[in-house]
Amino acid sequence: MLVLYAQVCTTPPSIYNQGINCNKMRLVNGTHRCSGRLEVNQDGEWGTVCGDYWWDMHDASVVCREQGCGEPVDAVEHASFGQGSGPILMHEVHCWGTESRLKNCMSQDNARFFCGHDKDAGVICSGQLKKIFIHSMKQMHQI
């Protein structure tokens, strides 16, 4: 039996998501690939997410799941991973924690009027990748 560890992409290929970062989001300045300041890509431009009083573990849960990074450990705010640059693309993000993608959560897009980079959001995820079991004869998969 072969055991592989893989990042799970939930986004079909497009011109914006070539390669591993298939979810149009990334974690920057963290201590490992599953922690850092959250940045999202909108129309080819990277920007941050406002981590004001709305940012919580429900939001972090969605980000960690979408990134293939296991369970959330912390939802950090106030630029704990440093201040980003460029536009602030989302603020007042509100996830229930069951959404498959951050873009499915409620949010406002007028952050430039209400939020500064001193409130950039971040996450710390467990980093546990999903195991994929492949039985050599039956091509069975467990995700």
N, C-alpha and C positions, 0 to 999 in steps of 0.2 A: 504494500500500500504506500502510495506517494502522498506526502503532506506538503502543500504549498501554502504560502502566506501571500495574500494579494490585497491590493487596494481595490475596493469595489467602486466602479463608476456607475452612477445612475443617470448620467447624461449621455444621449446619443452623440456621436461625433459631429462636429460642426467646424466652421472656420475659426471659431474662438477657443475651442477646447482640444487642440491637438496635444497629444502626449499625456503624461500622468495627471496634470492638473486639469481634469476633465470637468470640474464642477464650477468653474468661473469664480473660485474663491481660493485664498491661500492664507497660511499662517506665517507671520513674519517676526523675526527677532526672538523666537522662543528657544528653549534649551534642547528641544527635539522637534521632529517634524510635526508632532501633534500638539504643539503649544505655540502661542504667539499672538500678535496683534492680528485681528481679522481684517482682511482686505477682500473686496469683491470687485469683479470686472463687469462694467456696464458699457456696452457699445465700444469695446476695445480699450477702455480707460480704467485703470486701477484706482480705487478709492477706499476709504475706511468706513467703518460702521460706528455710529455714536453709541458709547457705552454709558449712557446716563442711567437714571434710576429705573428705567424699564428693563435693562439688560440683566438676565438671570439664568439660572440653571436650565430652564426649559429651552431657552435660546441656544445655550451651549450644547445641549443634548442633540439638537438638530444639526449644528455645525459639526460636532464630533462624528455623528452618524454619516453625514454627507461626505466627510473627508476620509471615511474608513478608519477612524481613529479610536474606536471603542467608546467607552462611557465617559461622560464629563466628570472632571475632578473639580473644576472651578470655572466660574464665569467672572472674568476680571474686567474691571472698568478703569476709567481715569488714566488711560495711557500707561498701564503697568508694564507694557512691552515697548515703551517709547512712543513718541508722537509720529504719526504718519505724515505724509504730504499729499498734495492733490486734493481732489474733492472728497467731501464726506457724503457718501451715496445713500446711506440708510440711517434713520434714527427712529426712536420710539418703536423698535422691533418688539413684537409680541408673538411668541410661539407658544403653542400648547405643549410642545415636546413630542408630538406624534407626527409632525409633518416630515415628509421625506426630503424636502429641500428648503433652505432658508428663504428662497424667493416665494415660497408658499405661505410664509408667515406674514402677519399684518405689519406694516411699517409705513413711515412717512418718507417722502423723498425731498423735503424742503429743509434738510439738515443744515445747510449753509447759513440759514437765518437763526438757528437755535442751538447750534452745537459747534464747539471748537475741537481741535485735535487733542486738547488736554483731556478729552473724554473718550478717546478711541477705545473701542471694545476689544477684548481678547478672550481666548479660552485656553484651558489646560485640559487635555483629554488623556485618558489612561494609556493610549497608544497600543492597545491590544488589537492586533489585526485578526480578522476572521480566518479561521482555518478552512481550507478546502480539501476534502478527502476525495481522492480519485482512486477507485478500484480498477486495477489494470485490465480486468477482463470485461467488466460490465459497464464501464464508463459512468459509474455512479458518482454524484456530486453531493456534498453536504456543505451548505453555506450557513 
